[in-house]
């Protein structure tokens, strides 16, 4: 094998290795990054001070605003995106689950694949230290993906890629090697306000600012209270776990999407058949089987039942209102 001598060669080969692992979008950013990272970090602090994080206290971790605290001597990062869009039709009577949760747990998928990339880097640069980060780590993942050129942060706070829209899982490989950086992505949302206008609870308070306490996804996935707020309940149907409304209306997701053939993101059959009856009749064994390899494992059975009951209550209330 021909020796890789320059950092430019190493950077190109590193990205090629990432593509070989099945990632669909790949880019590199230098640390500490451009002024854009400073702006995103300041925006996070304002968001926290406004209390928009709800009960997600981990978002306030100081390390999230200091990438150097995640890996001593970090000089660069490799950002990767995995397309999780899959063309499929669900049972029209079934409840809806956000696309990100259709397949296997993306945290495990990305970590496993990035580990192979990291091992390749170690083989080329034995003295290089590296660390894998998915969104469970305190890293501004979308901001750094934007810095690495994967896409831009949209008004609904998702990352949009020209080719794959916002249907991308993100991962990062931090390293102590000074790699050649790609250009940060430029925002292309323009004057579009589709996501703001479509949100039924007006959780998108203004462009780029999401109030989690008004977000359907937050309440169905993160809220641990026994009863959901009335404002959320009346807008929940048919979303039992997560919500894709602001992504579904995005013009960048209306283009001909590339349906992923990656076996790890293919949906499980129960995803398209789940009903309130299922939720209240499944025993512990069924729950464990269905959620075994899913990122939804953290959503406990009692939360599924709470969400299903909230949807039923809202439907009953709306029927009574129509009769009056």
C-alpha positions as protocol buffer text, in pm:
chain_id: "A"
residue {
  index: 1
  type: UNK
  ca { x: 0 y: 0 z: 0 }
}
residue {
  index: 2
  type: UNK
  ca { x: 126 y: 347 z: -92 }
}
residue {
  index: 3
  type: UNK
  ca { x: 223 y: 552 z: 213 }
}
residue {
  index: 4
  type: UNK
  ca { x: 6 y: 853 z: 297 }
}
residue {
  index: 5
  type: UNK
  ca { x: 245 y: 1138 z: 363 }
}
residue {
  index: 6
  type: UNK
  ca { x: 60 y: 1468 z: 348 }
}
residue {
  index: 7
  type: UNK
  ca { x: -230 y: 1587 z: 560 }
}
residue {
  index: 8
  type: UNK
  ca { x: -427 y: 1659 z: 243 }
}
residue {
  index: 9
  type: UNK
  ca { x: -388 y: 1298 z: 132 }
}
residue {
  index: 10
  type: UNK
  ca { x: -474 y: 1172 z: 478 }
}
residue {
  index: 11
  type: UNK
  ca { x: -788 y: 1387 z: 491 }
}
residue {
  index: 12
  type: UNK
  ca { x: -911 y: 1262 z: 154 }
}
residue {
  index: 13
  type: UNK
  ca { x: -843 y: 898 z: 240 }
}
residue {
  index: 14
  type: UNK
  ca { x: -1014 y: 939 z: 577 }
}
residue {
  index: 15
  type: UNK
  ca { x: -1329 y: 1062 z: 406 }
}
residue {
  index: 16
  type: UNK
  ca { x: -1309 y: 774 z: 160 }
}
residue {
  index: 17
  type: UNK
  ca { x: -1294 y: 531 z: 452 }
}
residue {
  index: 18
  type: UNK
  ca { x: -1606 y: 690 z: 596 }
}
residue {
  index: 19
  type: UNK
  ca { x: -1792 y: 644 z: 269 }
}
residue {
  index: 20
  type: UNK
  ca { x: -1683 y: 280 z: 265 }
}
residue {
  index: 21
  type: UNK
  ca { x: -1857 y: 236 z: 599 }
}
residue {
  index: 22
  type: UNK
  ca { x: -2185 y: 336 z: 437 }
}
residue {
  index: 23
  type: UNK
  ca { x: -2208 y: 700 z: 535 }
}
residue {
  index: 24
  type: UNK
  ca { x: -2377 y: 920 z: 275 }
}
residue {
  index: 25
  type: UNK
  ca { x: -2234 y: 1263 z: 359 }
}
residue {
  index: 26
  type: UNK
  ca { x: -1884 y: 1330 z: 489 }
}
residue {
  index: 27
  type: UNK
  ca { x: -1686 y: 1644 z: 572 }
}
residue {
  index: 28
  type: UNK
  ca { x: -1401 y: 1775 z: 786 }
}
residue {
  index: 29
  type: UNK
  ca { x: -1380 y: 2079 z: 1014 }
}
residue {
  index: 30
  type: UNK
  ca { x: -1088 y: 2235 z: 1198 }
}
residue {
  index: 31
  type: UNK
  ca { x: -1103 y: 2309 z: 1569 }
}
residue {
  index: 32
  type: UNK
  ca { x: -1182 y: 2563 z: 1713 }
}
residue {
  index: 33
  type: UNK
  ca { x: -1381 y: 2635 z: 1397 }
}
residue {
  index: 34
  type: UNK
  ca { x: -1497 y: 2956 z: 1235 }
}
residue {
  index: 35
  type: UNK
  ca { x: -1702 y: 3244 z: 1370 }
}
residue {
  index: 36
  type: UNK
  ca { x: -2010 y: 3034 z: 1287 }
}
residue {
  index: 37
  type: UNK
  ca { x: -1934 y: 2801 z: 1578 }
}
residue {
  index: 38
  type: UNK
  ca { x: -1913 y: 3099 z: 1812 }
}
residue {
  index: 39
  type: UNK
  ca { x: -2253 y: 3220 z: 1691 }
}
residue {
  index: 40
  type: UNK
  ca { x: -2411 y: 2875 z: 1736 }
}
residue {
  index: 41
  type: UNK
  ca { x: -2262 y: 2845 z: 2084 }
}
residue {
  index: 42
  type: UNK
  ca { x: -2399 y: 3185 z: 2184 }
}
residue {
  index: 43
  type: UNK
  ca { x: -2740 y: 3087 z: 2043 }
}
residue {
  index: 44
  type: UNK
  ca { x: -2738 y: 2773 z: 2258 }
}
residue {
  index: 45
  type: UNK
  ca { x: -2671 y: 2980 z: 2569 }
}
residue {
  index: 46
  type: UNK
  ca { x: -2962 y: 3213 z: 2490 }
}
residue {
  index: 47
  type: UNK
  ca { x: -3186 y: 2911 z: 2432 }
}
residue {
  index: 48
  type: UNK
  ca { x: -3090 y: 2766 z: 2770 }
}
residue {
  index: 49
  type: UNK
  ca { x: -3142 y: 3097 z: 2949 }
}
residue {
  index: 50
  type: UNK
  ca { x: -3492 y: 3116 z: 2800 }
}
residue {
  index: 51
  type: UNK
  ca { x: -3571 y: 2774 z: 2950 }
}
residue {
  index: 52
  type: UNK
  ca { x: -3660 y: 2617 z: 2615 }
}
residue {
  index: 53
  type: UNK
  ca { x: -3482 y: 2293 z: 2707 }
}
residue {
  index: 54
  type: UNK
  ca { x: -3760 y: 2187 z: 2943 }
}
residue {
  index: 55
  type: UNK
  ca { x: -3646 y: 1891 z: 3154 }
}
residue {
  index: 56
  type: UNK
  ca { x: -3354 y: 1812 z: 2924 }
}
residue {
  index: 57
  type: UNK
  ca { x: -3103 y: 1930 z: 3182 }
}
residue {
  index: 58
  type: UNK
  ca { x: -2816 y: 1758 z: 3001 }
}
residue {
  index: 59
  type: UNK
  ca { x: -2833 y: 2026 z: 2732 }
}
residue {
  index: 60
  type: UNK
  ca { x: -2679 y: 2271 z: 2981 }
}
residue {
  index: 61
  type: UNK
  ca { x: -2362 y: 2064 z: 3029 }
}
residue {
  index: 62
  type: UNK
  ca { x: -2069 y: 2312 z: 3009 }
}
residue {
  index: 63
  type: UNK
  ca { x: -1872 y: 2063 z: 2797 }
}
residue {
  index: 64
  type: UNK
  ca { x: -2124 y: 2110 z: 2515 }
}
residue {
  index: 65
  type: UNK
  ca { x: -1985 y: 2457 z: 2455 }
}
residue {
  index: 66
  type: UNK
  ca { x: -1619 y: 2351 z: 2474 }
}
residue {
  index: 67
  type: UNK
  ca { x: -1521 y: 2082 z: 2227 }
}
residue {
  index: 68
  type: UNK
  ca { x: -1171 y: 2074 z: 2378 }
}
residue {
  index: 69
  type: UNK
  ca { x: -1319 y: 1923 z: 2694 }
}
residue {
  index: 70
  type: UNK
  ca { x: -1426 y: 1614 z: 2499 }
}
residue {
  index: 71
  type: UNK
  ca { x: -1078 y: 1528 z: 2369 }
}
residue {
  index: 72
  type: UNK
  ca { x: -759 y: 1684 z: 2493 }
}
residue {
  index: 73
  type: UNK
  ca { x: -557 y: 1830 z: 2207 }
}
residue {
  index: 74
  type: UNK
  ca { x: -839 y: 1800 z: 1951 }
}
residue {
  index: 75
  type: UNK
  ca { x: -747 y: 1971 z: 1624 }
}
residue {
  index: 76
  type: UNK
  ca { x: -1004 y: 1841 z: 1376 }
}
residue {
  index: 77
  type: UNK
  ca { x: -1321 y: 1641 z: 1339 }
}
residue {
  index: 78
  type: UNK
  ca { x: -1474 y: 1422 z: 1074 }
}
residue {
  index: 79
  type: UNK
  ca { x: -1850 y: 1475 z: 1044 }
}
residue {
  index: 80
  type: UNK
  ca { x: -2065 y: 1204 z: 887 }
}
residue {
  index: 81
  type: UNK
  ca { x: -2429 y: 1173 z: 786 }
}
residue {
  index: 82
  type: UNK
  ca { x: -2630 y: 854 z: 734 }
}
residue {
  index: 83
  type: UNK
  ca { x: -2944 y: 873 z: 521 }
}
residue {
  index: 84
  type: UNK
  ca { x: -3239 y: 723 z: 708 }
}
residue {
  index: 85
  type: UNK
  ca { x: -3517 y: 806 z: 463 }
}
residue {
  index: 86
  type: UNK
  ca { x: -3702 y: 491 z: 354 }
}
residue {
  index: 87
  type: UNK
  ca { x: -4001 y: 487 z: 121 }
}
residue {
  index: 88
  type: UNK
  ca { x: -4282 y: 296 z: 291 }
}
residue {
  index: 89
  type: UNK
  ca { x: -4656 y: 301 z: 340 }
}
residue {
  index: 90
  type: UNK
  ca { x: -4809 y: 250 z: 681 }
}
residue {
  index: 91
  type: UNK
  ca { x: -5151 y: 120 z: 771 }
}
residue {
  index: 92
  type: UNK
  ca { x: -5375 y: 431 z: 747 }
}
residue {
  index: 93
  type: UNK
  ca { x: -5536 y: 335 z: 1078 }
}
residue {
  index: 94
  type: UNK
  ca { x: -5202 y: 304 z: 1256 }
}
residue {
  index: 95
  type: UNK
  ca { x: -5049 y: 567 z: 1480 }
}
residue {
  index: 96
  type: UNK
  ca { x: -4738 y: 752 z: 1360 }
}
residue {
  index: 97
  type: UNK
  ca { x: -4378 y: 712 z: 1474 }
}
residue {
  index: 98
  type: UNK
  ca { x: -4104 y: 955 z: 1367 }
}
residue {
  index: 99
  type: UNK
  ca { x: -3882 y: 822 z: 1088 }
}
residue {
  index: 100
  type: UNK
  ca { x: -3563 y: 841 z: 1289 }
}
residue {
  index: 101
  type: UNK
  ca { x: -3692 y: 553 z: 1504 }
}
residue {
  index: 102
  type: UNK
  ca { x: -3804 y: 317 z: 1227 }
}
residue {
  index: 103
  type: UNK
  ca { x: -3482 y: 117 z: 1212 }
}
residue {
  index: 104
  type: UNK
  ca { x: -3216 y: 9 z: 1458 }
}
residue {
  index: 105
  type: UNK
  ca { x: -3069 y: 237 z: 1723 }
}
residue {
  index: 106
  type: UNK
  ca { x: -2863 y: 485 z: 1522 }
}
residue {
  index: 107
  type: UNK
  ca { x: -2629 y: 554 z: 1813 }
}
residue {
  index: 108
  type: UNK
  ca { x: -2496 y: 199 z: 1794 }
}
residue {
  index: 109
  type: UNK
  ca { x: -2486 y: 198 z: 1413 }
}
residue {
  index: 110
  type: UNK
  ca { x: -2282 y: 517 z: 1388 }
}
residue {
  index: 111
  type: UNK
  ca { x: -2046 y: 431 z: 1673 }
}
residue {
  index: 112
  type: UNK
  ca { x: -1968 y: 90 z: 1527 }
}
residue {
  index: 113
  type: UNK
  ca { x: -1894 y: 231 z: 1182 }
}
residue {
  index: 114
  type: UNK
  ca { x: -1693 y: 528 z: 1307 }
}
residue {
  index: 115
  type: UNK
  ca { x: -1486 y: 292 z: 1520 }
}
residue {
  index: 116
  type: UNK
  ca { x: -1365 y: 125 z: 1198 }
}
residue {
  index: 117
  type: UNK
  ca { x: -1276 y: 468 z: 1060 }
}
residue {
  index: 118
  type: UNK
  ca { x: -1090 y: 555 z: 1379 }
}
residue {
  index: 119
  type: UNK
  ca { x: -896 y: 230 z: 1369 }
}
residue {
  index: 120
  type: UNK
  ca { x: -796 y: 307 z: 1011 }
}
residue {
  index: 121
  type: UNK
  ca { x: -672 y: 649 z: 1126 }
}
residue {
  index: 122
  type: UNK
  ca { x: -470 y: 489 z: 1406 }
}
residue {
  index: 123
  type: UNK
  ca { x: -305 y: 261 z: 1152 }
}
residue {
  index: 124
  type: UNK
  ca { x: -200 y: 564 z: 946 }
}
residue {
  index: 125
  type: UNK
  ca { x: -112 y: 791 z: 1239 }
}
residue {
  index: 126
  type: UNK
  ca { x: -31 y: 574 z: 1547 }
}
residue {
  index: 127
  type: UNK
  ca { x: 13 y: 878 z: 1773 }
}
residue {
  index: 128
  type: UNK
  ca { x: -328 y: 1022 z: 1687 }
}
residue {
  index: 129
  type: UNK
  ca { x: -596 y: 1023 z: 1961 }
}
residue {
  index: 130
  type: UNK
  ca { x: -962 y: 1014 z: 1861 }
}
residue {
  index: 131
  type: UNK
  ca { x: -1311 y: 1007 z: 2013 }
}
residue {
  index: 132
  type: UNK
  ca { x: -1650 y: 918 z: 1867 }
}
residue {
  index: 133
  type: UNK
  ca { x: -1948 y: 1144 z: 1932 }
}
residue {
  index: 134
  type: UNK
  ca { x: -2313 y: 1087 z: 1848 }
}
residue {
  index: 135
  type: UNK
  ca { x: -2593 y: 1310 z: 1981 }
}
residue {
  index: 136
  type: UNK
  ca { x: -2577 y: 1139 z: 2320 }
}
residue {
  index: 137
  type: UNK
  ca { x: -2243 y: 1317 z: 2376 }
}
residue {
  index: 138
  type: UNK
  ca { x: -2227 y: 1686 z: 2485 }
}
residue {
  index: 139
  type: UNK
  ca { x: -2128 y: 1821 z: 2143 }
}
residue {
  index: 140
  type: UNK
  ca { x: -2296 y: 2082 z: 1922 }
}
residue {
  index: 141
  type: UNK
  ca { x: -2339 y: 1810 z: 1661 }
}
residue {
  index: 142
  type: UNK
  ca { x: -2546 y: 2001 z: 1405 }
}
residue {
  index: 143
  type: UNK
  ca { x: -2327 y: 2310 z: 1434 }
}
residue {
  index: 144
  type: UNK
  ca { x: -2011 y: 2109 z: 1373 }
}
residue {
  index: 145
  type: UNK
  ca { x: -2174 y: 1920 z: 1084 }
}
residue {
  index: 146
  type: UNK
  ca { x: -2257 y: 2260 z: 934 }
}
residue {
  index: 147
  type: UNK
  ca { x: -1898 y: 2372 z: 991 }
}
residue {
  index: 148
  type: UNK
  ca { x: -1776 y: 2059 z: 807 }
}
residue {
  index: 149
  type: UNK
  ca { x: -1998 y: 2136 z: 508 }
}
residue {
  index: 150
  type: UNK
  ca { x: -2255 y: 1857 z: 546 }
}
residue {
  index: 151
  type: UNK
  ca { x: -2545 y: 2100 z: 535 }
}
residue {
  index: 152
  type: UNK
  ca { x: -2694 y: 2406 z: 701 }
}
residue {
  index: 153
  type: UNK
  ca { x: -2905 y: 2442 z: 1013 }
}
residue {
  index: 154
  type: UNK
  ca { x: -3261 y: 2520 z: 907 }
}
residue {
  index: 155
  type: UNK
  ca { x: -3532 y: 2725 z: 1073 }
}
residue {
  index: 156
  type: UNK
  ca { x: -3668 y: 2415 z: 1248 }
}
residue {
  index: 157
  type: UNK
  ca { x: -3316 y: 2353 z: 1389 }
}
residue {
  index: 158
  type: UNK
  ca { x: -3252 y: 2042 z: 1178 }
}
residue {
  index: 159
  type: UNK
  ca { x: -2952 y: 2006 z: 948 }
}
residue {
  index: 160
  type: UNK
  ca { x: -3044 y: 2011 z: 579 }
}
residue {
  index: 161
  type: UNK
  ca { x: -2827 y: 1850 z: 314 }
}
residue {
  index: 162
  type: UNK
  ca { x: -2886 y: 1941 z: -53 }
}
residue {
  index: 163
  type: UNK
  ca { x: -2903 y: 1576 z: -156 }
}
residue {
  index: 164
  type: UNK
  ca { x: -3066 y: 1405 z: 142 }
}
residue {
  index: 165
  type: UNK
  ca { x: -3274 y: 1682 z: 293 }
}
residue {
  index: 166
  type: UNK
  ca { x: -3299 y: 1665 z: 672 }
}
residue {
  index: 167
  type: UNK
  ca { x: -3319 y: 1285 z: 690 }
}
residue {
  index: 168
  type: UNK
  ca { x: -2964 y: 1234 z: 816 }
}
residue {
  index: 169
  type: UNK
  ca { x: -2826 y: 1078 z: 1131 }
}
residue {
  index: 170
  type: UNK
  ca { x: -2513 y: 1264 z: 1239 }
}
residue {
  index: 171
  type: UNK
  ca { x: -2190 y: 1141 z: 1391 }
}
residue {
  index: 172
  type: UNK
  ca { x: -1845 y: 1287 z: 1456 }
}
residue {
  index: 173
  type: UNK
  ca { x: -1493 y: 1157 z: 1495 }
}
residue {
  index: 174
  type: UNK
  ca { x: -1285 y: 1405 z: 1695 }
}
residue {
  index: 175
  type: UNK
  ca { x: -910 y: 1367 z: 1653 }
}
residue {
  index: 176
  type: UNK
  ca { x: -576 y: 1525 z: 1742 }
}
residue {
  index: 177
  type: UNK
  ca { x: -460 y: 1522 z: 1380 }
}
residue {
  index: 178
  type: UNK
  ca { x: -456 y: 1858 z: 1191 }
}
residue {
  index: 179
  type: UNK
  ca { x: -670 y: 1761 z: 891 }
}
residue {
  index: 180
  type: UNK
  ca { x: -761 y: 1965 z: 583 }
}
residue {
  index: 181
  type: UNK
  ca { x: -1100 y: 2127 z: 641 }
}
residue {
  index: 182
  type: UNK
  ca { x: -1394 y: 2159 z: 403 }
}
residue {
  index: 183
  type: UNK
  ca { x: -1586 y: 2484 z: 364 }
}
residue {
  index: 184
  type: UNK
  ca { x: -1879 y: 2544 z: 601 }
}
residue {
  index: 185
  type: UNK
  ca { x: -2221 y: 2511 z: 441 }
}
residue {
  index: 186
  type: UNK
  ca { x: -2422 y: 2819 z: 348 }
}
residue {
  index: 187
  type: UNK
  ca { x: -2789 y: 2846 z: 458 }
}
residue {
  index: 188
  type: UNK
  ca { x: -3042 y: 2804 z: 177 }
}
residue {
  index: 189
  type: UNK
  ca { x: -3377 y: 2833 z: 354 }
}
residue {
  index: 190
  type: UNK
  ca { x: -3432 y: 3182 z: 217 }
}
residue {
  index: 191
  type: UNK
  ca { x: -3767 y: 3334 z: 311 }
}
residue {
  index: 192
  type: UNK
  ca { x: -3941 y: 2997 z: 353 }
}
residue {
  index: 193
  type: UNK
  ca { x: -4149 y: 2965 z: 671 }
}
residue {
  index: 194
  type: UNK
  ca { x: -4317 y: 2632 z: 599 }
}
residue {
  index: 195
  type: UNK
  ca { x: -4189 y: 2465 z: 916 }
}
residue {
  index: 196
  type: UNK
  ca { x: -4293 y: 2755 z: 1140 }
}
residue {
  index: 197
  type: UNK
  ca { x: -4642 y: 2767 z: 991 }
}
residue {
  index: 198
  type: UNK
  ca { x: -4699 y: 2390 z: 1001 }
}
residue {
  index: 199
  type: UNK
  ca { x: -4612 y: 2329 z: 1367 }
}
residue {
  index: 200
  type: UNK
  ca { x: -4951 y: 2273 z: 1537 }
}
residue {
  index: 201
  type: UNK
  ca { x: -4832 y: 2396 z: 1878 }
}
residue {
  index: 202
  type: UNK
  ca { x: -4616 y: 2684 z: 1750 }
}
residue {
  index: 203
  type: UNK
  ca { x: -4310 y: 2527 z: 1912 }
}
residue {
  index: 204
  type: UNK
  ca { x: -4086 y: 2705 z: 1661 }
}
residue {
  index: 205
  type: UNK
  ca { x: -4102 y: 3038 z: 1840 }
}
residue {
  index: 206
  type: UNK
  ca { x: -3895 y: 3211 z: 1572 }
}
residue {
  index: 207
  type: UNK
  ca { x: -3652 y: 3089 z: 1305 }
}
residue {
  index: 208
  type: UNK
  ca { x: -3393 y: 2852 z: 1461 }
}
residue {
  index: 209
  type: UNK
  ca { x: -3553 y: 2866 z: 1809 }
}
residue {
  index: 210
  type: UNK
  ca { x: -3749 y: 2562 z: 1929 }
}
residue {
  index: 211
  type: UNK
  ca { x: -3936 y: 2574 z: 2258 }
}
residue {
  index: 212
  type: UNK
  ca { x: -3916 y: 2209 z: 2364 }
}
residue {
  index: 213
  type: UNK
  ca { x: -4201 y: 2255 z: 2611 }
}
residue {
  index: 214
  type: UNK
  ca { x: -4435 y: 2308 z: 2314 }
}
residue {
  index: 215
  type: UNK
  ca { x: -4287 y: 2034 z: 2096 }
}
residue {
  index: 216
  type: UNK
  ca { x: -4480 y: 1711 z: 2033 }
}
residue {
  index: 217
  type: UNK
  ca { x: -4159 y: 1512 z: 1994 }
}
residue {
  index: 218
  type: UNK
  ca { x: -4027 y: 1634 z: 2328 }
}
residue {
  index: 219
  type: UNK
  ca { x: -4343 y: 1541 z: 2515 }
}
residue {
  index: 220
  type: UNK
  ca { x: -4391 y: 1197 z: 2359 }
}
residue {
  index: 221
  type: UNK
  ca { x: -4025 y: 1101 z: 2405 }
}
residue {
  index: 222
  type: UNK
  ca { x: -3884 y: 1299 z: 2697 }
}
residue {
  index: 223
  type: UNK
  ca { x: -4172 y: 1406 z: 2921 }
}
residue {
  index: 224
  type: UNK
  ca { x: -4187 y: 1177 z: 3226 }
}
residue {
  index: 225
  type: UNK
  ca { x: -4505 y: 1318 z: 3383 }
}
residue {
  index: 226
  type: UNK
  ca { x: -4812 y: 1096 z: 3412 }
}
residue {
  index: 227
  type: UNK
  ca { x: -5029 y: 1332 z: 3206 }
}
residue {
  index: 228
  type: UNK
  ca { x: -4941 y: 1546 z: 2906 }
}
residue {
  index: 229
  type: UNK
  ca { x: -5032 y: 1918 z: 2890 }
}
residue {
  index: 230
  type: UNK
  ca { x: -5369 y: 1992 z: 2730 }
}
residue {
  index: 231
  type: UNK
  ca { x: -5211 y: 2204 z: 2457 }
}
residue {
  index: 232
  type: UNK
  ca { x: -5000 y: 1906 z: 2354 }
}
residue {
  index: 233
  type: UNK
  ca { x: -5279 y: 1649 z: 2385 }
}
residue {
  index: 234
  type: UNK
  ca { x: -5514 y: 1826 z: 2147 }
}
residue {
  index: 235
  type: UNK
  ca { x: -5247 y: 1835 z: 1873 }
}
residue {
  index: 236
  type: UNK
  ca { x: -5097 y: 1490 z: 1924 }
}
residue {
  index: 237
  type: UNK
  ca { x: -5301 y: 1273 z: 1685 }
}
residue {
  index: 238
  type: UNK
  ca { x: -5157 y: 1060 z: 1520 }
}
residue {
  index: 239
  type: UNK
  ca { x: -4805 y: 1104 z: 1667 }
}
residue {
  index: 240
  type: UNK
  ca { x: -4747 y: 842 z: 1932 }
}
residue {
  index: 241
  type: UNK
  ca { x: -4366 y: 871 z: 1940 }
}
residue {
  index: 242
  type: UNK
  ca { x: -4181 y: 1171 z: 1797 }
}
residue {
  index: 243
  type: UNK
  ca { x: -4306 y: 1404 z: 1525 }
}
residue {
  index: 244
  type: UNK
  ca { x: -4198 y: 1473 z: 1166 }
}
residue {
  index: 245
  type: UNK
  ca { x: -4441 y: 1752 z: 1073 }
}
residue {
  index: 246
  type: UNK
  ca { x: -4181 y: 2030 z: 1037 }
}
residue {
  index: 247
  type: UNK
  ca { x: -3964 y: 1800 z: 825 }
}
residue {
  index: 248
  type: UNK
  ca { x: -4246 y: 1669 z: 608 }
}
residue {
  index: 249
  type: UNK
  ca { x: -4344 y: 2021 z: 496 }
}
residue {
  index: 250
  type: UNK
  ca { x: -3987 y: 2130 z: 419 }
}
residue {
  index: 251
  type: UNK
  ca { x: -3939 y: 2194 z: 44 }
}
residue {
  index: 252
  type: UNK
  ca { x: -3593 y: 2036 z: 61 }
}
residue {
  index: 253
  type: UNK
  ca { x: -3764 y: 1712 z: 161 }
}
residue {
  index: 254
  type: UNK
  ca { x: -4014 y: 1731 z: -124 }
}
residue {
  index: 255
  type: UNK
  ca { x: -3752 y: 1658 z: -385 }
}
residue {
  index: 256
  type: UNK
  ca { x: -3711 y: 1303 z: -508 }
}
residue {
  index: 257
  type: UNK
  ca { x: -3568 y: 1146 z: -197 }
}
residue {
  index: 258
  type: UNK
  ca { x: -3314 y: 866 z: -212 }
}
residue {
  index: 259
  type: UNK
  ca { x: -3469 y: 576 z: -29 }
}
residue {
  index: 260
  type: UNK
  ca { x: -3196 y: 412 z: 177 }
}
residue {
  index: 261
  type: UNK
  ca { x: -3116 y: 48 z: 114 }
}
residue {
  index: 262
  type: UNK
  ca { x: -2900 y: 29 z: 424 }
}
residue {
  index: 263
  type: UNK
  ca { x: -3023 y: -271 z: 621 }
}
residue {
  index: 264
  type: UNK
  ca { x: -2971 y: -102 z: 957 }
}
residue {
  index: 265
  type: UNK
  ca { x: -3226 y: 173 z: 888 }
}
residue {
  index: 266
  type: UNK
  ca { x: -3497 y: -46 z: 737 }
}
residue {
  index: 267
  type: UNK
  ca { x: -3821 y: -24 z: 937 }
}
residue {
  index: 268
  type: UNK
  ca { x: -3952 y: -302 z: 1155 }
}
residue {
  index: 269
  type: UNK
  ca { x: -4298 y: -430 z: 1057 }
}
residue {
  index: 270
  type: UNK
  ca { x: -4469 y: -332 z: 1382 }
}
residue {
  index: 271
  type: UNK
  ca { x: -4382 y: 34 z: 1320 }
}
residue {
  index: 272
  type: UNK
  ca { x: -4653 y: 57 z: 1050 }
}
residue {
  index: 273
  type: UNK
  ca { x: -4917 y: -144 z: 1233 }
}
residue {
  index: 274
  type: UNK
  ca { x: -4914 y: 2 z: 1583 }
}
residue {
  index: 275
  type: UNK
  ca { x: -5256 y: 99 z: 1719 }
}
residue {
  index: 276
  type: UNK
  ca { x: -5397 y: 193 z: 2057 }
}
residue {
  index: 277
  type: UNK
  ca { x: -5520 y: -166 z: 2091 }
}
residue {
  index: 278
  type: UNK
  ca { x: -5164 y: -296 z: 2045 }
}
residue {
  index: 279
  type: UNK
  ca { x: -5025 y: -56 z: 2301 }
}
residue {
  index: 280
  type: UNK
  ca { x: -5268 y: -162 z: 2572 }
}
residue {
  index: 281
  type: UNK
  ca { x: -5255 y: -535 z: 2493 }
}
residue {
  index: 282
  type: UNK
  ca { x: -4883 y: -599 z: 2449 }
}
residue {
  index: 283
  type: UNK
  ca { x: -4722 y: -783 z: 2738 }
}
residue {
  index: 284
  type: UNK
  ca { x: -4371 y: -723 z: 2867 }
}
residue {
  index: 285
  type: UNK
  ca { x: -4223 y: -985 z: 2635 }
}
residue {
  index: 286
  type: UNK
  ca { x: -4376 y: -820 z: 2327 }
}
residue {
  index: 287
  type: UNK
  ca { x: -4252 y: -477 z: 2430 }
}
residue {
  index: 288
  type: UNK
  ca { x: -3901 y: -610 z: 2487 }
}
residue {
  index: 289
  type: UNK
  ca { x: -3899 y: -788 z: 2153 }
}
residue {
  index: 290
  type: UNK
  ca { x: -4021 y: -489 z: 1952 }
}
residue {
  index: 291
  type: UNK
  ca { x: -3794 y: -237 z: 2123 }
}
residue {
  index: 292
  type: UNK
  ca { x: -3489 y: -462 z: 2156 }
}
residue {
  index: 293
  type: UNK
  ca { x: -3268 y: -286 z: 1898 }
}
residue {
  index: 294
  type: UNK
  ca { x: -3463 y: 40 z: 1880 }
}
residue {
  index: 295
  type: UNK
  ca { x: -3374 y: 389 z: 1995 }
}
residue {
  index: 296
  type: UNK
  ca { x: -3731 y: 394 z: 2132 }
}
residue {
  index: 297
  type: UNK
  ca { x: -3633 y: 152 z: 2408 }
}
residue {
  index: 298
  type: UNK
  ca { x: -3593 y: 454 z: 2636 }
}
residue {
  index: 299
  type: UNK
  ca { x: -3964 y: 533 z: 2591 }
}
residue {
  index: 300
  type: UNK
  ca { x: -4115 y: 311 z: 2858 }
}
residue {
  index: 301
  type: UNK
  ca { x: -4439 y: 112 z: 2800 }
}
residue {
  index: 302
  type: UNK
  ca { x: -4631 y: 332 z: 3044 }
}
residue {
  index: 303
  type: UNK
  ca { x: -4534 y: 636 z: 2834 }
}
residue {
  index: 304
  type: UNK
  ca { x: -4668 y: 469 z: 2518 }
}
residue {
  index: 305
  type: UNK
  ca { x: -4995 y: 401 z: 2701 }
}
residue {
  index: 306
  type: UNK
  ca { x: -5005 y: 761 z: 2829 }
}
residue {
  index: 307
  type: UNK
  ca { x: -4952 y: 897 z: 2478 }
}
residue {
  index: 308
  type: UNK
  ca { x: -5214 y: 663 z: 2329 }
}
residue {
  index: 309
  type: UNK
  ca { x: -5468 y: 763 z: 2593 }
}
residue {
  index: 310
  type: UNK
  ca { x: -5395 y: 1130 z: 2528 }
}
residue {
  index: 311
  type: UNK
  ca { x: -5469 y: 1080 z: 2158 }
}
residue {
  index: 312
  type: UNK
  ca { x: -5793 y: 898 z: 2241 }
}
residue {
  index: 313
  type: UNK
  ca { x: -5899 y: 1171 z: 2484 }
}
residue {
  index: 314
  type: UNK
  ca { x: -5834 y: 1440 z: 2222 }
}
residue {
  index: 315
  type: UNK
  ca { x: -6039 y: 1253 z: 1960 }
}
residue {
  index: 316
  type: UNK
  ca { x: -6329 y: 1212 z: 2204 }
}
residue {
  index: 317
  type: UNK
  ca { x: -6314 y: 1580 z: 2302 }
}
residue {
  index: 318
  type: UNK
  ca { x: -6315 y: 1694 z: 1938 }
}
residue {
  index: 319
  type: UNK
  ca { x: -6617 y: 1473 z: 1861 }
}
residue {
  index: 320
  type: UNK
  ca { x: -6810 y: 1628 z: 2150 }
}
residue {
  index: 321
  type: UNK
  ca { x: -6719 y: 1976 z: 2030 }
}
residue {
  index: 322
  type: UNK
  ca { x: -6854 y: 1902 z: 1682 }
}
residue {
  index: 323
  type: UNK
  ca { x: -7188 y: 1783 z: 1825 }
}
residue {
  index: 324
  type: UNK
  ca { x: -7237 y: 2101 z: 2025 }
}
